[in-house]
Amino acid sequence: MKVFPQELVPAMPVQMEGAVGCRMRRLIGSEEGAQRFTMRLFELDPNGHTPLHQHDYEHEVFVLEGTGQVMDGQQQVHCLQPGTVVFIPPNEMHQFRNTGDGPLRFLCLIPHQTTPVMQVLGCR
C-alpha cells in the first residue's frame, strides 16, 4: 500500500498542442505498483482548457472542484460541477473547459497501455 499527499507529485503543464492553462499530476501508475490503471489529477485555470482531441482508450473522469464543460464527439456541451462523472469511450473527440472563476480539478483514470500518449502529456 502507498499513501501520500497529492502535493508530493509535481503538477506538469500539459504539452499537447491546444492546451491552455492545464496541468496534470500522475498520481498512481505502474511505478506505484498499479497493474492496470493510471490515475491522473488535472487542474485547469479559469478559461483554461484541454485540446479538442481523441485517444484509442477510454477515460473515467470524476470532477472534484470547480465548474466547467466537456464537449463530446457530437459537439454537445455538458456542464461539469463537483461530483459529476464522465465516461469517454475510446476514439471519441472530447475537450474539457473551465468556465468558473477558480480552478477546475478532476480525476481521470486510464488504462496503462497509453504510455506513449502519457509522455506527450508530460507524464513519466
Secondary structure, 3 states (H helix, E strand, C coil): CCCCCHHHCCCEECCCCCCEEEEEEEEECHHHCCCCEEEEEEEEEEEEECCCECCCCCEEEEEEECCEEEECCCCCEEEECCCCEEEECCCCCEEEEECCCCCEEEEEEEEHHHHHHHHHCCCC
